[in-house]
């Protein structure tokens, strides 16, 4: 769980993650206090995490794909996410971040 503040005010959120041994993948489900929900799966191979998910924001469904690559030293990572509004037929870059350990 957490809380974030931004240009449009604050939100509270939570997420549950679990490992599915049969599928050999992680599953997750998240929510925000504004009604936004998301769920999906991700897998880890070496230093790369890849995921697919759906989210519902103000009644509109979006599909997402993401990738995170950890640096060899384990102190940073790059993360990107693309979104689709048509079930994954077309994609647009949504966000990217460089994460660093302090």
Secondary structure, 3 states (H helix, E strand, C coil): CEEEEECCEEEEEEEEEEEECCCCEEEEEEEECCCCEEEEEEEEECCEEEEEEEEEECCEEEEEEEEEEECCCCCEEEEEEEEECCCCCCCEEEEEEEEECC
